[in-house]
């Protein structure tokens, strides 16, 4: 025979289960796409939002998801000077201090590489950085096996004549994907 305590516990448990059932979210409609694990944000082209016309002719802002969103997030991260975001002063890349130092080009490249790795450590979706290389370094072909040595030499020459450096990063994400992110800047 149940005691008063047993009946009270059962009543409380039933009420708790009923309250939880009332809080459950409704089922998603069948045509609803699952959330992308990398996130979803607005597409940027040269720092500007991109308008896009939908099937009905209405204009809205273009959205980016997946690995492309991660790559864009990395571009925003390294394109933001450290301390310039008033809402997150530790966000960004501290490259200005590095480029202002009077050091030889080889040492400058190492410092730029270190700044990039330090900045990418802020990105929680990155698990490991496998390689970081400028366009004229041998490791660049590790990052881009689809590029021939002749094509790499052309990229290296372009880098020298334009004074725009290109540095690519090969990284593993926390989801187990391998992503290549290109980073560019102006300097030595």
C-alpha positions, 0 to 999 in steps of 0.5 A: 500500500503506497504511503502518503509520501509515495503519493506526494512524490508521484504527484510532484513527479507527474506535475513536473513531467507535465510542466516539462512537456509544456516547455518543449519546443514544437517540432520543426517543419519538414522543410526546415534546414538544420543549423550549420555547425560552423554558424551562419552570418552575412556575406561580406565582399571587400568589407561590404554586405552583399544584396541578393535577389530571391526567387520572388524578386525580393532583395535581401542580404546574402548569407554564408554558412559552412566552411566558407563562413569560417574562412570569412570569420578568419578574414574578419579576425585578421583584418581587425586591428587588435583593440579596435573593436570597442565591444571586444578589445582582445579581438583582432590581429596585432600586426601594426606593432610587428610591422613597425619593428626594424628587423630583416625580412626573414625575421619579419615573416616569422613575426607575422606568422606568430601574430597570425597563429596568436590571432587564430587562437581566438577562434574556437572552431579551430582545433589545430593549425597544420601549416602557415606559409607565404606564397614563395615558401616551400610549405605553400605547396603542402597547403596547395597540392593543386598548384604547380611549382611554376604557378607558385613562382608566379604567385611569389613574383606577384607578391614581390611586385605588388608588395601585397603578401599572401599567407595561407593557413592549413588548419583542422576544425573541431568538427574534423574538417581541413580548411585552407584560409588565405590571408593578405596584407601590405608590407615587406 
